[in-house]
Amino acid sequence: ALAAASCVATFIAQGNAVKSVVVFPISLRIANALVSCATYIGDLFYPVGLAVFYPYPESFPIWKVAASVLALAGISVAALAWRRRFPYLLVGWFWYLGMFVPVIGLVQVGSHAMADRYTYLPQIGLCLSLTWGVAQLAASWRHRRRVLGGPGKRRPHPGSPRRRGVGAVRGAGGMGRRGQRAGTSPRGGSRT
């Protein structure tokens, strides 16, 4: 419902920028939406070749659309099939897809095929799934306390990454407090 409301609001606010189905046929818009959704996943993990403006192509190669459909459908089926064992996959994946509905280009505003600025909120879903997946994987790892730290009776070794990280945070916090008392910022300048 919110996605539909956002589409209507976009149409009202930018009515003159909305392109007609004559300029960008609905079949081209659907192909672009599918390819863009799959491409944005790749861009999250390997962000090269990004651009300010992605021109709308006249057509898409059928293999690219088919590969995108297979990838998106495969991930969707896997998220649904594993929803009991890995519920974070379902949440993260459908967060990703759901957040794209208003901006994916079915209601085409402007002449761009993709816009990287639209990926910030949808990719939170993928990051949630990835984070929870790593946490679940690490929970069964035998050496997790030694590498990642965590509850236990043994204190970490003085040179361990956990000890150094905690020391760095404490030191940075102390420098900031000293600067506040002296009337200067932590970077040495005046606070005024």
Secondary structure, DSSP 8 states (H G I E B T S, - for coil): -HHHHHHHHHHHHTTTTB--TTTS-HHHHHHHHHHHHHHHHHHHHS--S--S-EE--S---HHHHHHHHHHHHHHHHHHHHTTTT-HHHHHHHHHHHHHHTTTSSSS-BSSEEE-GGGGTTHHHHHHHHHHHHHHHHHHT-TTHHHHH--S-SS---TTSHHHHHHHHHHHHHHHHHHHHHHTB-TTSSB--
